[in-house]
């Protein structure tokens, strides 16, 4: 009888512990969603690239071609979108988080009216969708992987036919 009570008590403690851990992971995930959403609203839609000084961890890595490491390089990368496009609209269509990972499904629209990564203004409009997987640690973005149809993007810019 005593053995059964001990097993039940330990099982109850384990369940409570797992529930508390799960609630904490959910809290972190929601905080990451809120922070990440706000960051991209400010950076792309409002053109406030300096927000990345506090949103990114110093060791940020953008998995692009070529790979970009550090805040200065990451800011320069995203500044291209701000200076290269007018009428910018970055729309987060869906966002999910689990622990330190955040995934967003997004749409970017704009008119190419400035230099964009060495491509002179074409006056063309773009409308592209993509997905980003980010890793966050202590509320800071430490890693990002963007997936989009670059061929379609360059075709819309008039660079490819």
Secondary structure in CASP SS format (residue, H / E / C, confidence):
PFRMAT SS
TARGET T0000
AUTHOR 0000-0000-0000
METHOD secondary structure of the structure
MODEL  1
X C 1.00
X H 1.00
X H 1.00
X H 1.00
X H 1.00
X H 1.00
X H 1.00
X H 1.00
X H 1.00
X H 1.00
X H 1.00
X H 1.00
X H 1.00
X H 1.00
X H 1.00
X H 1.00
X H 1.00
X H 1.00
X H 1.00
X H 1.00
X H 1.00
X H 1.00
X H 1.00
X H 1.00
X H 1.00
X H 1.00
X H 1.00
X H 1.00
X H 1.00
X H 1.00
X H 1.00
X H 1.00
X H 1.00
X H 1.00
X H 1.00
X H 1.00
X H 1.00
X H 1.00
X H 1.00
X H 1.00
X H 1.00
X H 1.00
X H 1.00
X H 1.00
X H 1.00
X C 1.00
X C 1.00
X C 1.00
X H 1.00
X H 1.00
X H 1.00
X H 1.00
X H 1.00
X H 1.00
X H 1.00
X E 1.00
X E 1.00
X E 1.00
X E 1.00
X E 1.00
X E 1.00
X E 1.00
X E 1.00
X C 1.00
X C 1.00
X C 1.00
X C 1.00
X E 1.00
X E 1.00
X C 1.00
X H 1.00
X H 1.00
X H 1.00
X H 1.00
X H 1.00
X H 1.00
X H 1.00
X H 1.00
X H 1.00
X H 1.00
X H 1.00
X H 1.00
X H 1.00
X H 1.00
X E 1.00
X E 1.00
X E 1.00
X E 1.00
X E 1.00
X E 1.00
X E 1.00
X E 1.00
X E 1.00
X E 1.00
X E 1.00
X E 1.00
X E 1.00
X E 1.00
X C 1.00
X C 1.00
X E 1.00
X E 1.00
X E 1.00
X E 1.00
X E 1.00
X E 1.00
X E 1.00
X E 1.00
X E 1.00
X E 1.00
X E 1.00
X E 1.00
X C 1.00
X C 1.00
X C 1.00
X E 1.00
X C 1.00
X C 1.00
X E 1.00
X C 1.00
X C 1.00
X C 1.00
X C 1.00
X C 1.00
X E 1.00
X E 1.00
X E 1.00
X E 1.00
X E 1.00
X E 1.00
X E 1.00
X E 1.00
X E 1.00
X E 1.00
X E 1.00
X E 1.00
X E 1.00
X C 1.00
X C 1.00
X E 1.00
X E 1.00
X E 1.00
X E 1.00
X E 1.00
X E 1.00
X E 1.00
X E 1.00
X E 1.00
X C 1.00
X H 1.00
X H 1.00
X H 1.00
X H 1.00
X H 1.00
X H 1.00
X H 1.00
X H 1.00
X C 1.00
X C 1.00
X C 1.00
X C 1.00
END
